[in-house]
Amino acid sequence: MSFSKLWGEMMQSYAPLNLLYMHLIGKTNIDGLLPAITSFIFYSNIFYVFKRSVFHFNVRTSDASLVLFFFMSLGVLIEVISGIRTMLSFSFIAVVIYKEMVEGKSVYRHAFWYIAASLIHPAGLVLTGIRFSYYVFEKSKTNYERLTKILFILITVAGILVFGRLYLLESYDKAVFYLLEDKFSYFWEYVIGIISLLFVMYILRLVSKSNRLQGGFESQRNLIGFSKYLSILLIIFSIEYNIFHRFVIFLSIMAIPLMLSLFAKQNQTNIVRGNFRRFVFYLSCLLLLLACSRGNLTSLKFFEF
């Protein structure tokens, strides 16, 4: 379609940036370029979080590779190259949350990325809402910071109600559809997701215990709280496959810097031992086996040419 017609469609769509994204790639007429570019962007964002965390916490190579192995064993690739929109949106939000909660960057400077992610897929808008609902509970250093935070939330809510009502209603309709009408579910991906959630909750327990005993890495305190907050929401909505499956992947992304910080404290505390490293390795092998033999990765025909 012409760009003028595309613009009209974008104005009526709940995911206008997604239409523009697919339209521009489609203009190349190169088959397979859409999933290729999407996977490149997604994994570039995830590896950005991973690499920055390795340097931030000064993690040794062997431990870093173990954390990377865990995430790659989840078999997220199919969601990235088939769903396109959700994982693309989530990856941008993951980067800005990492910058805010680990590196201490201001949330205000990332407004563009939250808006962009929300306009790629309604799930991005929901995740943005979850992030800013937690923002209310983040510790404020001064009264001025607390007041600024309240004003920012009020302005954000007002902006969504005025300019983003269409997207908000579409997100609500999607959530209702998934909760009340959609019956699709896949047992083995549920198993992988539940194992991942339980493991991340275990990591959160270890990191929290480590902080109480040894202190340090105060920059990750908000990330720990946010991950616990998201874990509770996942447990509440675990009855619905699509919501649980997608958001547990995002929680696993958030677990990357937490796991790396845990390994970085190995010389300060006895919480992380050799047995734990073997446990992570064997658990990752189990998840990879499930993903390749029974999970969504079975969609890839590894041995067909």
C-alpha positions in Angstrom: 0.0 0.0 0.0 1.0 3.6 -0.4 2.5 5.5 2.5 -0.6 7.7 2.8 -2.8 4.6 3.1 -0.3 3.1 5.6 -0.5 6.3 7.7 -4.3 6.0 7.8 -4.0 2.4 8.9 -1.5 3.4 11.6 -3.8 6.0 13.0 -6.5 3.3 13.5 -4.1 0.6 14.8 -3.3 -0.3 18.3 0.3 -1.2 17.2 1.2 1.6 14.7 5.0 1.3 14.9 4.7 -2.4 14.2 2.8 -1.6 10.9 5.6 0.8 9.9 8.3 -1.6 10.9 6.8 -4.5 8.8 6.0 -2.1 5.9 9.6 -0.8 5.6 11.1 -4.3 5.8 8.5 -5.6 3.4 9.5 -3.0 0.8 12.8 -4.9 0.3 10.9 -8.0 -0.9 13.6 -10.1 0.8 12.0 -13.3 2.2 13.0 -14.0 5.8 14.4 -10.5 6.4 11.6 -9.6 9.0 12.5 -12.4 11.4 16.2 -11.9 10.7 16.2 -8.2 11.6 13.9 -8.9 14.6 16.1 -11.6 16.1 19.2 -9.3 15.5 17.6 -6.4 17.4 16.2 -8.7 20.2 19.4 -10.5 20.9 21.5 -7.3 20.5 19.4 -5.8 23.3 19.6 -8.9 25.5 23.3 -9.2 25.0 23.7 -5.5 25.8 22.1 -6.2 29.2 24.3 -9.3 29.6 27.6 -7.6 28.6 27.0 -4.4 30.6 26.1 -6.6 33.7 29.3 -8.6 33.3 31.4 -5.5 33.3 29.3 -3.7 36.0 29.6 -6.6 38.5 33.1 -7.7 37.3 32.1 -11.3 36.7 34.6 -13.9 35.6 34.2 -15.5 32.2 33.2 -19.0 33.3 30.4 -17.7 35.4 29.3 -15.3 32.7 29.1 -18.1 30.2 27.0 -20.1 32.6 24.4 -17.4 32.9 24.3 -16.9 29.2 23.9 -20.7 28.8 20.9 -20.6 31.1 19.1 -17.9 29.2 19.8 -19.4 25.7 18.5 -22.7 27.0 15.0 -21.3 27.4 14.4 -21.6 23.6 13.1 -18.1 23.2 14.1 -17.9 19.5 10.7 -19.2 18.1 8.8 -16.5 20.0 11.2 -13.9 18.6 11.0 -14.9 14.9 7.3 -15.9 14.8 5.5 -13.5 17.2 7.9 -10.6 16.2 6.1 -7.9 18.1 6.0 -8.9 21.7 9.6 -10.0 22.2 10.8 -7.0 20.2 8.9 -4.7 22.5 10.1 -6.5 25.6 13.7 -6.3 24.6 13.7 -2.5 24.5 12.0 -2.2 27.9 14.5 -4.7 29.3 17.4 -2.4 28.3 15.9 0.8 29.8 14.9 -1.0 33.0 18.4 -2.3 33.4 19.9 1.2 32.9 17.5 2.6 35.4 17.6 -0.1 38.1 21.3 -1.2 37.9 23.2 1.8 36.4 21.0 4.4 38.1 20.0 6.3 35.0 16.9 8.5 35.1 13.6 7.0 34.1 12.6 10.3 32.4 15.2 10.1 29.7 13.8 6.8 28.5 10.2 8.0 27.9 10.7 7.7 24.1 11.6 4.0 24.4 8.6 3.2 26.7 6.3 4.9 24.2 7.9 3.1 21.2 7.7 -0.3 22.9 4.0 0.4 23.8 3.2 1.2 20.2 4.8 -2.0 18.9 2.5 -4.3 20.8 -0.2 -4.0 23.6 1.9 -6.3 25.8 4.5 -3.6 25.7 2.0 -1.1 27.0 1.0 -3.5 29.8 4.7 -4.1 30.7 5.3 -0.3 30.7 2.3 0.0 33.1 3.7 -2.6 35.4 7.1 -0.9 35.4 5.5 2.5 36.3 3.2 1.0 38.9 6.3 -0.3 40.6 8.0 3.1 40.2 5.6 4.4 42.8 7.2 2.0 45.4 10.8 2.7 44.5 12.7 4.4 47.3 13.1 8.2 47.0 16.2 9.9 48.3 14.6 13.3 48.9 11.1 14.9 49.2 11.8 16.7 45.9 12.4 13.3 44.2 9.3 11.9 45.7 7.2 14.9 44.5 8.8 14.7 41.0 7.9 11.0 40.9 4.3 11.6 41.8 4.0 14.4 39.2 5.6 12.2 36.5 3.1 9.4 37.2 0.1 11.7 37.1 1.3 13.3 33.8 1.9 9.8 32.3 -1.5 8.5 33.3 -3.2 11.7 31.9 -1.2 11.4 28.7 -2.3 7.7 28.2 -6.0 8.6 28.9 -5.9 11.5 26.5 -3.7 10.3 23.7 -3.5 6.5 24.2 -7.1 5.5 25.0 -7.3 3.4 21.9 -4.1 1.5 22.8 -5.3 1.1 26.4 -8.7 -0.2 25.4 -7.1 -2.7 23.0 -4.7 -3.9 25.7 -7.7 -4.4 28.0 -9.6 -6.3 25.3 -6.7 -8.5 24.6 -6.2 -9.3 28.3 -10.0 -10.1 28.6 -9.8 -12.3 25.5 -6.8 -14.3 26.9 -8.3 -14.7 30.3 -11.9 -15.5 29.4 -12.0 -16.8 25.8 -8.6 -17.9 24.5 -8.1 -21.6 25.2 -4.7 -22.2 23.5 -2.1 -23.7 25.8 1.0 -25.9 25.4 1.9 -28.2 28.3 5.6 -28.4 27.7 6.1 -24.7 27.4 4.1 -24.3 30.6 6.6 -26.7 32.3 9.6 -24.7 31.0 8.0 -21.5 32.2 7.2 -22.9 35.6 10.8 -24.2 36.1 12.2 -20.9 35.0 9.9 -19.0 37.4 10.8 -21.2 40.3 14.5 -20.8 39.5 14.3 -17.0 39.2 12.4 -16.9 42.6 15.2 -19.0 44.1 17.8 -16.6 42.6 15.9 -13.7 44.1 16.0 -15.4 47.5 19.8 -15.9 47.3 20.5 -12.4 46.1 18.3 -10.9 48.9 20.1 -13.1 51.4 23.5 -12.2 50.1 22.7 -8.4 50.3 21.5 -8.8 53.9 24.7 -10.7 54.9 27.3 -8.8 53.0 25.7 -5.7 51.6 27.0 -4.1 48.4 25.5 -3.7 44.9 22.9 -1.4 46.3 22.1 -0.4 42.7 20.3 -3.6 42.1 17.9 -3.3 45.0 15.1 -1.9 42.8 15.7 -4.6 40.3 15.2 -7.2 43.0 12.0 -5.6 44.2 10.7 -5.2 40.6 11.5 -8.9 39.8 9.6 -10.0 43.0 6.7 -7.8 42.0 6.6 -9.3 38.5 6.9 -12.8 40.0 3.8 -12.2 42.1 1.8 -11.0 39.1 3.0 -14.1 37.1 1.7 -16.4 39.9 -1.6 -14.6 39.9 -2.0 -14.8 36.1 -0.4 -18.2 35.7 -3.8 -19.7 34.8 -3.6 -18.0 31.4 -0.9 -19.5 29.1 -0.2 -16.6 26.8 0.3 -14.0 29.5 2.3 -16.4 31.7 4.5 -17.6 28.8 5.4 -14.2 27.5 6.0 -12.4 30.8 8.1 -15.3 32.3 10.5 -14.8 29.4 10.8 -11.1 30.4 11.4 -12.1 34.0 14.2 -14.4 32.8 15.8 -11.5 31.1 15.7 -9.5 34.3 17.3 -12.4 36.1 20.5 -12.1 34.0 22.0 -9.2 36.0 20.8 -10.7 39.2 22.5 -14.0 38.5 25.7 -12.3 37.5 25.7 -10.2 40.7 25.3 -13.3 42.7 28.3 -15.0 41.0 30.3 -11.8 41.5 29.9 -12.1 45.3 31.5 -15.6 45.3 34.6 -14.3 47.1 32.6 -12.4 49.7 30.0 -15.0 50.7 29.6 -18.7 50.8 26.1 -18.6 49.3 27.4 -19.3 45.9 29.3 -22.6 45.9 30.5 -25.2 43.3 27.3 -27.2 43.9 25.2 -24.2 42.8 27.2 -23.8 39.6 26.7 -27.5 38.8 23.0 -27.1 39.6 22.7 -24.1 37.1 24.5 -26.1 34.4 22.4 -29.2 34.8 19.2 -27.2 35.1 20.1 -25.4 31.8 20.8 -28.7 30.1 17.4 -29.9 31.2 15.6 -26.8 29.9 17.5 -27.0 26.6 16.5 -30.6 26.2 12.9 -29.8 26.9 12.9 -26.8 24.6 14.4 -28.7 21.7 12.5 -32.0 22.1 9.1 -30.9 23.4 9.0 -27.1 23.6 8.5 -24.4 20.9 12.0 -25.0 19.5 10.6 -28.2 17.9 9.2 -25.9 15.3 12.7 -25.7 13.9 13.7 -28.6 11.7 17.3 -28.9 12.8 18.2 -31.8 10.5 16.2 -30.9 7.3 17.9 -29.0 4.5 
